[in-house]
Amino acid sequence: MKLVTWNTQWCRGLDGTVSVARIVEGARAMADFDVLCLQEIAQGFDGMPGSPGDQPAELAALLPGFQLFFGAAVDEFSADGQRQRFGNLIATRLPVAQVRNHPLPWPADAGVRSMPRMCSVVTVQDPELGPVRVMTTHLEYYSAPQRMAQARALRDLHIEACAQAAAPPKEENGASPFRTKAHTPNVILCGDFNLGPTEPEYAAIRTPFEGGQLHDAWVALHGSTPHAPTFRLFDRTYGPEPVACDFVFVSDALAPKVRRVDVDLQTRASDHQPVAIEL
């Protein structure tokens, strides 16, 4: 399986131009991906810089043969009644067994800028790996308490899924919503976590639990080599030094199968750098 994850900044490059096509081209240059996970995809936010437009529709046109699943963390209406949605998108050419969208915690943090966050989950059927839950997310940037609550919630979602796989509900055939699901402990959790590898939220995600833990795919493959930077490489608006904050975490059985984890250190199609992984 080949996967690319990218915080696209609503497909706005450092030149100020919004181009969905450029994002797709950049992702394809990294890998002939089976799964593409994008964060900061916009729909209806025409007043934002670059007037992003209907990006899920543009992506659907640019990705023939893929199924697209847009999970809007923000879903609201402008003053003139236009629906506005902003969040994560997963595109895949693999068979899909299940789709879920999980709102993440948004505890009060008075006077601090923030927005709702969520985790989009698509369970795909890979011909070699079997069922794999692909989870993509974008955690809060400005609020540390919210970010920690969200990091812990991601780990809890994985723990719950592992428990379901170990002790599945009663099997049921037929056409009802109770029919048997594709429960699996195998997961790829990726996205923009807005935290570095030395932050407590990173440790919270990786904390072992009874039966396993989530592993940083970069560490699984590259060991102690520092993670290549994924943010502030060219644009220092949010800080003086490049940092890694876009990660791919994998479950126990997938960690030994990681064959490649790369960061594109050249593209300026977003203020973040994309990450590619191959299992």
N, C-alpha and C positions, 0 to 999 in steps of 0.2 A: 504494500500500500504506500502511495506517495501522497503527502498532504502539504499544503502551503497555508500558513496563517499570516494575516497582515492587518494591522490597524491602518485603515486607509485615509483617515482624516477626511471623511466624506469624499474620497477620491480626489482630494485637492493637493496638488504637488507644491513643492517649495517655490515654484514660479507663479503660484497663485491660480493656476488653471485647474479647473475641475475636469477630469477625464476618466470615466469608467473604463474606457478601452485601454488606456495606458496602464491601469491597474491589472487588468486581465493579461495584457501583453507581458508585464513584468513578472506576474506569477507564473505564466507559461515559460518564461525564460529560465526560471528557477527549476521547474520540474514539469513533467507531463503528469500533472496531478490527477489523482482519483477523487480527492476531496479538497475543496477550497473553503477556508474559513476566513471571513472578513468581518472586521469590527468597524464601527462608525459608518454605517450605511444609512443614507438619508432618503426620505420620501416626503415631499411636500414642504420642505423647509427652504423655500425659494429665497428667503431673505438672508440666508447665511452667505458668507463670502463665496463667490463663484456660482451662486444659484444652482445647487446640486440637482434639482429635479427629481424624477422618479427612478432612482438608481436600481431597485430590484427589477424593474421592467427592462432597463438597459442591460443589466447583467444577464437576464434570461435570454435576450436576443444575442448576446455575445457568447453564450455557452450552450450551443445546441447539443443535445444528447445528455445534458445534466438536469437533474431535478434540483430546484432551489427552494430553500426554506428560510424565510425572513422572520426573525424574532425581534419584535420591537420592544425595547425597554421603555422608551418614551412613546406614548400613543395618545395624542391630544389634538386640539383644534386651535387654529389661529383666530385672531380677533374677527376675521371675515368669514369664519366657518370652514376653512380648508383643513382637512385632516393632515396631521403631521406625525410621521413615525421615524424613529431613529433607533438603531440597534445593530444586531448581529445577523449575518447571513451565512448559511452553509450551503454550498453547491456540491453535488456529488454525481458521478456516473455509475456508482455502485448501487446494487439493489438496496432499497430502504425498507426496514422492518417496522420502524416506529419513530415518531417525532414527539418531543416534549419541550416545553419552554418553562423555565423555573424563574420566577421573580426572586431576586436576591434581597437580603435584608437591607433596609434603609432606615436605620435608627436615627433619631433626632440628633442633630449636631448644630446648635443654634449659631447663626451668623456665618456659617461656612458654606461656600458654594458647593452644590451637589445636584445630582439627577438620579432617577431610578436606574437600577442596573439589573441585568438578568443573565441567565445561562441558557443557551440554546443547545439542545441535545438531539442528535440524529443517530439512530442505531443502523449501521450499514452492515451488509453481508459481504465480507471480503473472501475471495475464492481460496486463499491460503490461511488467513487468520481466523476465519469464521466471523461470527457477529462481534462487532466492535462499537461501543458507544463513543461517538465523537461529540465532545462538549467544547463549546467556544464561548468566551466571555470577555468582558471589559469592566474591570473594577474601578471603583471611585478613585479619582486622582487627589482631590482636595481634602478629604476627610479620612484621617487615619482610623478613627473608631469604626466608621462605615466599612472601610476597606478590610479591616480585620474581621468584622462580622461576616462579610461576603466571602473572605478566604475560608473561614471555618465552615460556612454553608456549603461551599464547593466540596470540601472534604466529606462533609456529612452526606451529600448527595451520592458520592461514590461509595461510602460505607453502606448506605441504604441499598444501592444497586447490587453490591456484592452480597449482602444478606439475602436479597431476593433471588439471586442466582444460586446461592447455597441452599436455600429453603424456599423453592418456588411455590406459588399458589397452586391450588388444585387445577390440573389440566382440564381444559374445556375446548371442545371443537365447536364449529358452527359459526353463525354470523353475528353473534351478540358481542358487545364490548368486553365481555368477560373472557373471550377466547384467549388462548395461551399466548403470552408475549415472549419476545426474544430476550430473556434475561441473560446478562453476561457480566462477568467481572472485568472483562477487557475494555480498557478505556484509553482514549487520547483526549487529554484536557489541554486546550491551547487558548491563546489570546493575549491581550494586553492586560497585565495584572497591576500595572502602575506601582511596582515595587521591585526592589533589587534583591539579589540572592543573599544579602546579609540582613534583610529586614525580617522582623518577627512574623509577618504574614506569610512570607515564603516558608519559614519553618513550620508554621501552622498547617499549611497545605501538605507538607511532606511528613508530618508527624505519623509514625506507624500506628496502626490500630490492630485489633485482634483479627488476624487473617491477611494482613498485607499493609501496603502503603503506596503512595504515589511517588514516582521517581522522576526527577528532572532528566529528560532525554539527553540533554547536552552533557550532563555529568555521566550518564550511563555510557555514553560513547567516548567523550573526550576527557573524562576523569577530572583532574585538578586544573586543566587548562581553563583560564577565565572565559566566561561566556562572551561571545562577540557582542558589541553594543548594538542595540536596536532602537535607541531613541537619543535625540540631541547629538547625532553624529554630524549634521550639517547646520541645523537650526538650534541656536543656544537660547532661545526665548525662555525656556523653562529651567535653565540651569547651565552652569559653566562647563560641565564635562559630559561626554557620552556615557550612557548607562545601558545595561540590559534590563528590560522590564517586560519583554514579550517572550513567553516561554512555552514549551511543550512538555507536559507531564504525561507519563504513561504508567500503566498498572504493572504489577509484578511480572506476569507472564510475558508482557510485551517488551519490558526493559532489555532482556537479552537479545531481542530481535531488531533493535535499532541499528541500522546500517549507515545512516547519514543524518546529520543535523547541520544545516548551513544557514548563514545569514547573508543576504545580499547587502554588501557594504558600499554599493555604487549608486543604486537608484535614489532619485529624489522625487519620485512620484507621490510620496506622502512624507509626513514628518517622522514616520516610523519606518524601520527596515523590515522586510518580510523574512520569515523563517520557513525553511523547508525541512521536512523529515521524511525518511524512507524506512519502512520496516519490512 
